[in-house]
Structures are given as structure tokens and as C-alpha cells.
Amino acid sequence: MATQPKLQKAALTAVKDFLCLTQDETFLVVTDEQMREIGYALYEAGSSIASESFLIEMRSRELNGEEPPDQIASLMRKVDAVVCPTYRSLTHTDARRIASDLGVRVATMPSITLDTLTRCLSADPNKIIETTKTVAEKMKKVQRIRVITKLGTDITLYVKNRKVISSTGVLRNIGDYGNLPSGEVYLAPTEGKSNGIIVFDGSIAGIGLLKDPVTVEVKDGYAKSISGKEEADKLSNMLNKAGEEAFAIGEFGIGTNYKAKLTGNILEDEKVLGTIHIAFGNNVGMGGKIAVKLHIDGLVKKPTVYFDNYLVMDNGKLVDVEEAVSEEEAV
């Protein structure tokens, strides 16, 4: 399989500068039939660095968070670093969690495109690290988060004593994991306590860019009603397939990647600077208690965000955070 030069260069950047692969490590690529080209490019790049590299292809999963086959999960635990360019996300799976707990570095790349790969990996990692670190420091010791938008979002999430996770996409340390590319700060809100209205107006995982807003009424930590047009029905159907716990609020996150753009692919969309995302379903990997085998993120554009009573984001602009980006690079 011939690899085009642009993809070849981006793949090498991914494994060398972000996954930080070294010559004395073993490396595994887990892919599927829909992501085969990018998977092979990453395997080639890894083979030029690692002591041993492996490529394995599975059938595409139906839902984000659905487990890979046991044989693949076993292989993930036996190498030093894993990258997963797959159609559906393996981030919120037991296979990824167990591998990470054993010290394996795991980068997940659900539905990654060549455009996203090349553009986002051209970002200065230090800029993403600095913005991510600043937002994460503000989120620590916060008890509640409130999100408001002009379209009608007004939701309060309780987050006291919840672990704040910084995801920069730079995976240097034993057991590091995250999306690649990345750039977000996120946590698992306290189960059963979120209340209010969310109006998703950016994108939703498994649906893509939204033509019409999707409004979700949240009561005591669960989505109680989902309204809108065709895309609202799609979200309801996806959650219904996984059962009642899939309707639970599982995550709150803020994008910190200045190169990311809204594309319809949640891998990139949730990293966009000036946005927040709220997810339903599994949050065990981020310290929560929701173990359902589904995780669906939805994006909210240009939010106003309060950490307790402190204004953190004003209509999509981070407050008191020096962004080393131009207006053209921001949302």
C-alpha cells in the first residue's frame, strides 16, 4: 500500500512528536476497514522508529465506546505504545483503561481524517500545553460549573472533588492516554446533580455538524427530553440503544487547541478553542461511575462559562488567558 507524502509526514509527526515513540519501544496500531489508509501510514511511521511495530485490523464498531475483540485488547496490554485510528472511539473502553493502568501509552483517533491529522498536528504543542494548563488550573477546586448561551443553554453541573484532566495530545509518560490530536480540559460531573437546558449547536458524535439545534432538558443528572428536528431523533435513538444509563451526563470539557476547526468530526470539534462539550454515557475512565458502553459528546459554540462565580469564558472567549493565536486561527 503506497502512502501519499502528506499523510506520511503527518503520521511521522504523530508518532514521533506527540506519541513520543522511541527506538527501544514496541508499538501497536489498531485500525479497521474504514481507517485502513491512515492506520497503515501510522504503522509505517512507527516501524521507522520502534524496535518492533504491529498492525492489526478489526471490524468497525457500531458505537463509540464499544469494546474491541478480546484478542486485540490482550495485545494492547503487551506493548509500550498504542495508536487507534478507528471509525468509532476506543477511548472509553475497558481495553484502553486496562492498557493505560498497566503503563501503556494509548492515543485514540476516532474517525480521523487526513485534513485533521495534517492541520492539527502542525500546531505548536507548547501553545496547546500552556492554554490547557491555564484552563485546568482554573478548574481545580471548583464546586459547580454554569454554562449559558444566547440560544438558550443554561445548565449547572456540580463537580466538587472531581479529577480535572488535561489532554494536550503529547503523551510522554507511562500510562498517558488521550485523543490525538487533542487539546481539552475535562472532568466527570457528579452523577445525579446536573440540572438545566443544553442547546447543542455545533456537532454531535455520530451525527456530525448540526443543521438545527438540539435541545436537551437535564434533570438530576439525566437527559429527560430531547427536542429539535431530525438530528434530535438521531441522538435519542443512539442513547436508547445503550439503555437508561446512556442518558446520564458523563463529561464536561473545554477545547484548547487553536488549530482545531468545526468539521463535524467530534475528535476535532471538541478541541476547538472557544467551545465547550457535554457528553452522555460512560465516564469511568475519567473518575466517574457511569459504566454504560456508550459515550456521546455534543458541542456548544460561543458559551459563557462560570466556575463557581468566576467568569472563565465570555461568549466563546477565554478570560484572562493569553492566547498566542491570531483572530483567523480562533473560532
ChimeraX attribute file (.defattr): number of C-alpha atoms within 10 A of each C-alpha:
attribute: neighborCount
match mode: 1-to-1
recipient: residues
	/A:1	7
	/A:2	8
	/A:3	14
	/A:4	10
	/A:5	10
	/A:6	12
	/A:7	19
	/A:8	19
	/A:9	15
	/A:10	24
	/A:11	25
	/A:12	22
	/A:13	19
	/A:14	26
	/A:15	26
	/A:16	17
	/A:17	16
	/A:18	20
	/A:19	26
	/A:20	15
	/A:21	25
	/A:22	17
	/A:23	12
	/A:24	11
	/A:25	15
	/A:26	20
	/A:27	27
	/A:28	27
	/A:29	25
	/A:30	27
	/A:31	26
	/A:32	20
	/A:33	13
	/A:34	17
	/A:35	22
	/A:36	19
	/A:37	19
	/A:38	26
	/A:39	26
	/A:40	23
	/A:41	23
	/A:42	29
	/A:43	23
	/A:44	19
	/A:45	22
	/A:46	31
	/A:47	19
	/A:48	14
	/A:49	19
	/A:50	20
	/A:51	14
	/A:52	15
	/A:53	21
	/A:54	16
	/A:55	17
	/A:56	16
	/A:57	17
	/A:58	15
	/A:59	13
	/A:60	16
	/A:61	17
	/A:62	12
	/A:63	20
	/A:64	23
	/A:65	23
	/A:66	21
	/A:67	22
	/A:68	19
	/A:69	12
	/A:70	10
	/A:71	8
	/A:72	16
	/A:73	18
	/A:74	14
	/A:75	16
	/A:76	26
	/A:77	22
	/A:78	16
	/A:79	20
	/A:80	23
	/A:81	32
	/A:82	29
	/A:83	28
	/A:84	29
	/A:85	29
	/A:86	28
	/A:87	23
	/A:88	26
	/A:89	26
	/A:90	28
	/A:91	24
	/A:92	24
	/A:93	24
	/A:94	19
	/A:95	22
	/A:96	28
	/A:97	20
	/A:98	17
	/A:99	24
	/A:100	22
	/A:101	14
	/A:102	16
	/A:103	18
	/A:104	24
	/A:105	28
	/A:106	29
	/A:107	29
	/A:108	26
	/A:109	28
	/A:110	23
	/A:111	21
	/A:112	23
	/A:113	17
	/A:114	14
	/A:115	13
	/A:116	21
	/A:117	21
	/A:118	19
	/A:119	14
	/A:120	22
	/A:121	22
	/A:122	14
	/A:123	15
	/A:124	12
	/A:125	18
	/A:126	11
	/A:127	18
	/A:128	25
	/A:129	19
	/A:130	17
	/A:131	24
	/A:132	22
	/A:133	19
	/A:134	16
	/A:135	23
	/A:136	19
	/A:137	13
	/A:138	13
	/A:139	24
	/A:140	16
	/A:141	15
	/A:142	19
	/A:143	17
	/A:144	18
	/A:145	22
	/A:146	22
	/A:147	21
	/A:148	22
	/A:149	19
	/A:150	12
	/A:151	16
	/A:152	13
	/A:153	22
	/A:154	19
	/A:155	20
	/A:156	23
	/A:157	25
	/A:158	21
	/A:159	25
	/A:160	14
	/A:161	12
	/A:162	19
	/A:163	17
	/A:164	22
	/A:165	20
	/A:166	23
	/A:167	26
	/A:168	28
	/A:169	26
	/A:170	25
	/A:171	23
	/A:172	14
	/A:173	12
	/A:174	15
	/A:175	18
	/A:176	19
	/A:177	29
	/A:178	24
	/A:179	26
	/A:180	30
	/A:181	28
	/A:182	30
	/A:183	31
	/A:184	30
	/A:185	25
	/A:186	22
	/A:187	24
	/A:188	28
	/A:189	29
	/A:190	22
	/A:191	20
	/A:192	15
	/A:193	16
	/A:194	24
	/A:195	20
	/A:196	19
	/A:197	20
	/A:198	27
	/A:199	25
	/A:200	25
	/A:201	20
	/A:202	26
	/A:203	28
	/A:204	28
	/A:205	23
	/A:206	21
	/A:207	17
	/A:208	17
	/A:209	19
	/A:210	18
	/A:211	12
	/A:212	15
	/A:213	19
	/A:214	23
	/A:215	21
	/A:216	20
	/A:217	19
	/A:218	23
	/A:219	18
	/A:220	15
	/A:221	22
	/A:222	23
	/A:223	25
	/A:224	12
	/A:225	14
	/A:226	18
	/A:227	16
	/A:228	13
	/A:229	13
	/A:230	12
	/A:231	21
	/A:232	21
	/A:233	13
	/A:234	14
	/A:235	19
	/A:236	15
	/A:237	11
	/A:238	17
	/A:239	20
	/A:240	13
	/A:241	11
	/A:242	16
	/A:243	13
	/A:244	13
	/A:245	20
	/A:246	25
	/A:247	26
	/A:248	26
	/A:249	32
	/A:250	29
	/A:251	24
	/A:252	20
	/A:253	22
	/A:254	28
	/A:255	27
	/A:256	32
	/A:257	31
	/A:258	26
	/A:259	23
	/A:260	26
	/A:261	20
	/A:262	20
	/A:263	16
	/A:264	19
	/A:265	21
	/A:266	26
	/A:267	25
	/A:268	28
	/A:269	29
	/A:270	33
	/A:271	31
	/A:272	27
	/A:273	28
	/A:274	24
	/A:275	28
	/A:276	30
	/A:277	27
	/A:278	23
	/A:279	23
	/A:280	24
	/A:281	28
	/A:282	28
	/A:283	26
	/A:284	17
	/A:285	19
	/A:286	19
	/A:287	15
	/A:288	18
	/A:289	15
	/A:290	21
	/A:291	18
	/A:292	22
	/A:293	20
	/A:294	27
	/A:295	30
	/A:296	27
	/A:297	24
	/A:298	27
	/A:299	30
	/A:300	27
	/A:301	23
	/A:302	22
	/A:303	24
	/A:304	23
	/A:305	28
	/A:306	19
	/A:307	21
	/A:308	17
	/A:309	12
	/A:310	13
	/A:311	14
	/A:312	20
	/A:313	22
	/A:314	16
	/A:315	15
	/A:316	20
	/A:317	19
	/A:318	22
	/A:319	14
	/A:320	11
	/A:321	13
	/A:322	10
	/A:323	18
	/A:324	12
	/A:325	11
	/A:326	8
	/A:327	9
	/A:328	8
	/A:329	13
	/A:330	17
	/A:331	17
